[in-house]
Amino acid sequence: MSERYDAIVIGAGQAAPALCARLDKEGLKTVLIERKVLGGTCVNNGCVPTKTMIASARAAHMARRGGEYGFAVSKARIDMADVKRRKDRVVRDSVKGLKQWLGGMKHVSLVHGHARFIGARRVKVNGRTLEAERVFLDVGARAAAPDMPGAKDVPFVDNSSIMDVDFTPRHLVIVGGSYIGLEFAQMYRRFGSQVTVVERAPKLLPREDDDIAEEIVAILKREGVAIRTQAECMALAKEGRHITIRLDCERGRKVAEGSHVLLAVGRTPNTADLGLDAAGVKTNPRGYIEVDDECRTSAQGVWALGECNGRGAFTHTSYNDYEIVAANLFDADPRRISDRIPTYALFIDPPLGRAGMTEAEARKSGKRVLIGRMRMQRVGRAREAGETQGFMKVLVDADSKELLGAAVLGMNGDEVVHSLLDMMYARRPYTTIQRAVHIHPTITELVPTMLGNLKPL
């Protein structure tokens, strides 16, 4: 016999708790089903733990730089067990907060188990059959298992399992020179590991402009991170106590050797074992659920939110999916995914904040584009703080005078970029922010100066 609900939410990622809160507010009898842990990637092995560990790594790094600021400390000693305990405590508190939030919802019940569709808007979990007029999927994604020779024979960690590491690897080899890999590279270098990043593409961060990628390489190399690119045909092998990465296509030439390997080579959605076919929910060849501009799937009454829909791989895009769904269902507000301006950050130190178009995309847009650049050495606040690495870049439509894109690689870049992002959403001319009076001394106060020196791209 089926149990009837108004709504079923499968997966407790970043969109789900807020969605449940809204369903609860609407008085809808809702069941939230989670097979593992509340909070999804962000809380358990993504944003929360990694940024906590990055903070520990930065503290150690700044202690070593004491001489630059007029003080001296004894050699910084890293206790990775303590680092892990601090990280675990922050994660535990975050999960506890989610449990309390969900527990306070009058119309929402939580079920732990593996949900699987057995028909249209009907799911099976723990031997129970549940059905509802509305089903919401927020099942996320996980680290991809690479089809790499030797991967099944050599021990390795990914961004999830490395959260259990409570020691400092002697030499960490990271396969994958993108956002996750580079954050771990700098972090573990600051913890004291020798670090080598191996990337199959000709450059790190393929989606970024060349000047951004080159500056990030320079930042990492200054801290002693070794980088190997154009490793197109990698193979893992165990040689005694070492793990090697070789190029099969060049007669086994060794490109890296270390004590431990982190594979950061992409993500795969958690959709293969949900019985989506039984519900009529279509996926693309990579397994991501196909959705329209309002997160609706191909099946009537089924929505997909967050990373599993392939329309955004970030906590902030997942939460925005919730906002879009709630606005359309309950507020008569036709919000759409396509209204979203791409924005994200790379949380190395200094961070990269990105919004809108890249320079390469602007060149292809057919628009007349103006560009402004400023090195962080010119920013007084950065000089005062001893944080002068990086630069700012902004792109402007010469005809409409609207901002097209921005990149802030430097001190507080992940925060500064929002002033430019907000202008993009407002669709105001760049002269609005150029004429604004900003606080001195700050990083943002130099944005108007940069905008006063635009040149044709």
C-alpha positions in Angstrom: 0.0 0.0 0.0 1.3 3.4 -1.0 1.9 6.3 1.5 0.6 9.6 0.1 2.5 12.8 0.4 2.1 16.3 -1.2 5.8 16.3 -2.0 8.8 14.0 -2.0 12.3 15.4 -1.9 15.1 13.0 -2.7 18.6 14.1 -1.6 19.5 16.6 1.1 22.0 18.7 -0.8 22.1 22.5 -0.7 18.7 23.1 -2.4 16.7 20.6 -0.4 16.6 22.1 3.2 15.5 25.5 1.9 13.0 23.8 -0.4 11.6 21.7 2.5 11.3 24.9 4.6 9.2 26.5 1.8 7.0 23.4 1.3 6.5 23.3 5.1 5.5 27.0 5.0 2.9 26.1 2.3 1.5 23.4 4.6 2.5 20.6 2.3 3.0 17.1 3.7 6.6 16.4 2.7 9.1 13.6 3.1 12.8 14.2 2.6 14.8 11.1 1.7 18.6 11.0 2.2 20.7 7.9 1.8 23.9 9.2 3.3 24.5 12.5 5.2 22.6 15.8 5.3 24.1 18.7 3.5 25.5 17.0 0.5 28.9 17.8 -0.9 29.2 21.3 0.3 28.8 20.6 4.0 30.6 17.2 4.2 33.4 17.2 1.7 33.3 20.4 -0.3 33.0 24.1 0.7 32.7 23.7 4.5 35.6 21.3 5.2 38.0 22.5 2.5 37.6 26.2 3.4 38.1 25.3 7.0 41.4 23.5 6.1 42.4 26.3 3.8 42.1 28.7 6.8 44.4 26.4 8.8 46.9 26.3 5.9 46.8 30.1 5.5 47.4 30.6 9.3 50.6 28.4 9.0 51.7 30.3 5.9 51.3 33.7 7.5 53.2 32.5 10.6 56.1 31.6 8.3 56.0 35.1 6.8 56.3 36.8 10.2 59.6 38.3 9.3 57.9 40.4 6.6 55.7 42.0 9.2 58.2 42.7 11.9 57.9 39.7 14.2 59.4 36.3 14.5 57.9 32.9 15.5 59.5 29.5 16.0 59.1 27.2 13.0 55.4 26.5 12.4 54.6 22.8 13.2 51.6 21.3 11.5 49.6 18.8 13.4 47.3 17.3 10.7 45.4 15.4 13.3 44.5 18.7 15.0 43.7 20.3 11.6 41.4 17.4 10.9 39.7 17.6 14.3 39.0 21.3 13.7 37.6 20.6 10.3 35.4 17.7 11.6 34.1 20.0 14.4 33.0 22.6 11.9 31.4 20.0 9.6 29.7 18.4 12.6 28.2 21.7 13.7 27.0 22.4 10.2 25.2 19.1 10.0 23.8 19.6 13.5 22.4 22.9 12.4 20.7 21.3 9.4 19.2 18.6 11.6 17.8 21.1 13.9 16.3 23.2 11.1 14.6 20.2 9.5 13.5 18.9 12.8 11.6 22.1 13.5 9.5 21.8 10.3 5.9 20.8 11.2 5.0 19.1 7.9 8.4 17.6 6.9 9.6 14.1 7.9 13.1 12.8 7.3 13.8 9.2 6.1 17.3 7.7 5.8 17.5 5.3 2.9 18.1 4.7 -0.8 15.1 6.0 -2.8 14.3 4.5 -6.3 11.5 5.3 -8.7 9.1 2.4 -9.4 6.7 4.5 -11.5 5.6 8.0 -12.2 6.0 10.0 -9.0 6.2 6.8 -7.0 9.4 5.7 -5.1 10.5 2.8 -3.0 12.6 3.3 0.1 13.3 0.9 3.0 10.5 -1.4 1.8 8.0 1.5 1.8 6.2 2.8 -1.3 5.7 6.6 -1.3 3.9 8.7 -3.9 3.2 12.4 -4.4 2.1 14.9 -7.0 5.5 16.6 -6.8 8.9 15.0 -6.6 12.1 17.0 -6.3 15.6 15.5 -6.9 18.6 17.1 -5.2 21.0 14.1 -5.4 24.2 15.9 -6.4 27.3 14.4 -7.8 30.6 12.7 -6.7 34.2 12.6 -7.8 34.6 10.8 -11.1 36.5 7.5 -11.2 39.0 8.0 -14.1 39.4 5.5 -16.8 43.2 5.6 -16.3 45.6 2.7 -16.7 46.7 1.5 -13.2 44.0 3.3 -11.3 42.5 0.0 -10.1 45.9 -1.2 -8.9 47.2 1.9 -7.1 45.8 3.4 -3.9 44.5 7.0 -4.3 42.2 9.5 -2.7 39.7 11.9 -4.2 38.2 15.1 -2.8 35.9 13.1 -0.5 38.2 10.4 0.9 41.1 12.9 1.5 38.8 14.4 4.2 39.8 11.4 6.3 43.6 12.0 6.0 45.1 13.0 9.4 48.8 13.2 8.4 50.9 15.2 6.0 51.8 13.3 2.8 55.5 13.4 2.1 54.8 14.1 -1.6 51.3 14.5 -2.9 50.8 14.1 -6.6 47.5 15.7 -7.8 46.1 14.6 -11.1 43.9 17.4 -12.4 44.8 21.0 -12.6 41.4 22.6 -12.2 39.6 24.2 -9.3 39.5 21.4 -6.8 43.0 20.2 -7.5 44.6 23.6 -7.2 43.0 24.4 -3.9 44.3 21.1 -2.4 47.7 21.8 -4.1 48.3 25.1 -2.3 46.7 23.8 0.9 49.0 20.7 1.3 52.0 22.6 0.2 51.4 25.0 3.1 50.9 22.0 5.4 54.4 21.0 4.4 53.9 18.4 1.7 55.9 18.4 -1.5 53.2 18.8 -4.2 53.1 18.1 -7.9 50.1 18.9 -10.1 49.8 16.9 -13.3 47.3 18.2 -15.9 46.5 16.5 -19.3 45.6 19.8 -21.0 48.2 22.3 -22.3 47.5 24.7 -19.4 45.9 24.7 -16.0 42.3 25.9 -15.7 41.4 25.5 -19.4 38.2 27.6 -19.1 40.1 30.6 -17.8 41.8 33.3 -19.9 45.5 32.7 -20.5 46.6 35.7 -18.4 44.6 34.4 -15.4 45.9 30.9 -15.7 49.5 32.1 -16.1 49.3 34.3 -13.0 47.8 31.4 -11.0 50.7 29.2 -12.1 53.1 31.8 -11.0 51.5 32.2 -7.6 51.6 28.4 -7.0 55.2 28.1 -8.2 56.3 30.8 -5.8 55.2 28.6 -3.0 57.0 25.5 -4.4 54.2 23.7 -6.2 55.6 21.7 -9.2 53.3 21.7 -12.3 53.4 19.4 -15.3 51.0 20.0 -18.2 50.2 18.2 -21.5 50.2 14.8 -19.8 47.6 13.4 -22.2 48.0 9.7 -21.7 48.8 9.1 -18.0 49.1 5.8 -16.3 49.5 5.1 -12.6 52.0 2.5 -11.3 53.4 1.4 -7.9 57.1 1.2 -7.6 58.2 0.1 -4.2 57.0 2.7 -1.7 56.4 5.2 -4.5 53.5 5.9 -6.9 54.5 7.1 -10.3 52.6 8.7 -13.1 54.0 7.9 -16.6 53.0 8.8 -20.1 52.1 5.6 -21.9 52.2 7.4 -25.3 55.9 8.3 -24.8 57.2 4.8 -23.9 56.5 5.2 -20.2 58.3 8.4 -19.6 57.9 9.3 -15.9 56.3 12.8 -15.2 55.8 12.5 -11.5 56.6 10.3 -8.5 55.1 10.7 -5.0 54.0 9.0 -1.8 50.3 9.7 -2.3 48.0 10.5 -5.2 44.9 12.7 -5.3 42.7 12.3 -8.4 40.7 15.4 -9.1 39.5 14.8 -12.7 35.9 15.8 -12.7 32.5 14.9 -11.3 29.8 12.3 -12.1 26.1 12.7 -11.1 24.4 10.4 -8.6 21.7 9.4 -10.9 22.5 5.9 -12.2 20.6 4.0 -9.4 17.5 6.1 -9.0 15.3 4.2 -11.5 14.8 7.3 -13.5 13.6 5.4 -16.5 10.6 4.1 -14.5 9.6 7.7 -13.9 10.2 8.9 -17.4 13.0 11.2 -16.4 15.6 11.8 -19.2 19.3 12.2 -18.7 22.0 13.3 -21.1 24.9 10.9 -22.1 26.9 11.9 -19.0 24.1 11.0 -16.7 22.9 14.6 -15.8 19.2 15.0 -15.6 17.8 17.2 -18.4 15.8 20.2 -17.2 14.1 23.2 -18.7 14.7 26.8 -17.6 12.6 26.2 -14.5 14.3 23.0 -13.4 11.4 20.8 -14.6 12.4 17.4 -15.9 10.9 15.5 -18.9 8.5 13.8 -16.4 5.4 15.7 -15.3 5.6 16.7 -11.7 9.3 16.0 -11.3 12.0 18.7 -10.8 15.8 18.3 -10.6 17.9 20.9 -8.6 21.6 21.3 -7.9 24.6 19.6 -9.5 22.6 16.6 -10.8 20.9 18.8 -13.4 24.2 19.8 -15.0 23.3 23.5 -15.0 25.6 24.5 -12.3 28.2 22.8 -10.1 28.2 25.2 -7.2 26.4 25.6 -3.9 25.2 29.0 -5.0 23.7 27.7 -8.2 22.0 24.9 -6.3 20.4 27.3 -3.9 19.4 29.5 -6.9 17.7 26.4 -8.4 15.6 26.3 -5.2 14.7 30.0 -5.6 13.7 29.4 -9.2 11.5 26.4 -8.3 9.8 28.2 -5.4 9.3 31.4 -7.3 7.5 29.6 -10.1 5.5 27.2 -8.0 4.3 29.6 -5.2 5.0 33.2 -6.1 3.8 33.6 -9.7 7.4 34.9 -10.3 8.8 33.5 -13.6 12.4 33.2 -12.6 14.7 31.2 -15.0 18.1 29.5 -15.0 19.0 31.5 -18.1 18.7 34.7 -16.1 21.7 33.6 -14.0 25.0 35.3 -14.6 27.9 32.8 -14.3 30.0 33.5 -11.2 32.3 31.5 -9.1 35.6 31.6 -7.2 38.8 29.7 -7.0 39.7 29.6 -3.3 43.5 29.6 -3.6 45.3 32.4 -1.8 44.9 35.0 -3.1 41.5 34.0 -4.5 40.1 34.4 -7.9 36.6 35.9 -8.2 34.9 35.5 -11.6 31.7 36.9 -13.0 30.2 37.1 -16.5 32.2 36.6 -19.7 35.8 35.7 -20.0 38.0 37.8 -22.3 37.9 34.9 -24.8 34.1 34.8 -24.7 33.9 38.6 -25.1 36.1 38.4 -28.2 33.7 35.9 -29.8 30.5 37.8 -28.8 30.6 40.1 -31.8 30.3 43.1 -29.4 32.6 46.1 -29.3 34.4 45.5 -26.1 36.5 47.7 -23.8 38.9 46.2 -21.3 40.4 47.6 -18.1 43.3 46.0 -16.1 45.0 46.8 -12.9 47.8 45.0 -11.1 47.4 44.5 -7.4 50.7 46.2 -6.8 48.9 49.5 -7.5 46.3 48.9 -4.8 47.3 50.6 -1.6 45.4 48.2 0.7 47.1 45.3 -0.9 50.5 46.9 -0.5 49.8 47.7 3.1 48.8 44.1 3.8 51.7 42.6 1.9 49.3 40.9 -0.5 50.3 42.3 -4.0 50.0 39.1 -6.1 47.5 39.1 -8.9 45.4 41.7 -10.9 41.9 42.8 -11.7 40.3 42.8 -15.1 36.9 44.1 -16.3 35.1 43.9 -19.7 32.6 46.5 -20.9 30.2 46.7 -23.8 31.4 49.8 -25.7 27.9 50.6 -27.0 25.6 49.9 -24.0 28.3 50.7 -21.5 27.2 47.7 -19.4 29.7 45.4 -17.7 30.2 42.1 -19.5 32.6 40.3 -17.2 35.1 40.7 -14.5 38.0 38.7 -12.9 39.6 39.7 -9.6 42.6 37.6 -8.8 44.0 39.1 -5.6 43.4 40.0 -2.0 39.7 39.6 -1.3 39.0 39.0 -4.9 36.1 36.5 -4.1 34.4 39.4 -2.3 35.3 42.4 -4.5 33.9 40.8 -7.6 30.4 41.0 -6.2 30.3 44.8 -6.6 30.8 44.2 -10.3 28.4 41.3 -10.4 25.6 43.3 -8.8 26.1 46.0 -11.5 25.7 43.3 -14.2 22.4 42.3 -12.7 21.2 45.9 -12.4 22.2 46.4 -16.1 23.5 49.9 -15.2 26.3 51.6 -17.2 29.8 51.1 -15.8 29.9 54.9 -15.1 27.5 54.2 -12.1 30.2 52.4 -10.2 33.0 54.5 -11.7 31.4 57.6 -10.1 30.6 55.9 -6.8 32.7 57.1 -3.8 34.3 54.1 -2.1 35.9 53.7 1.3 39.7 54.2 1.5 41.7 52.1 2.0 40.0 49.1 0.3 40.6 46.9 -2.7 37.2 47.9 -4.2 38.1 51.6 -4.3 40.5 51.0 -7.2 37.6 49.6 -9.4 36.5 53.1 -10.5 40.2 53.9 -11.3 40.4 50.8 -13.4 37.1 51.7 -15.2 38.5 55.1 -16.0 41.3 53.6 -18.1 39.3 51.3 -20.5 40.8 50.5 -23.9 39.5 48.6 -26.9 39.9 44.9 -26.7 
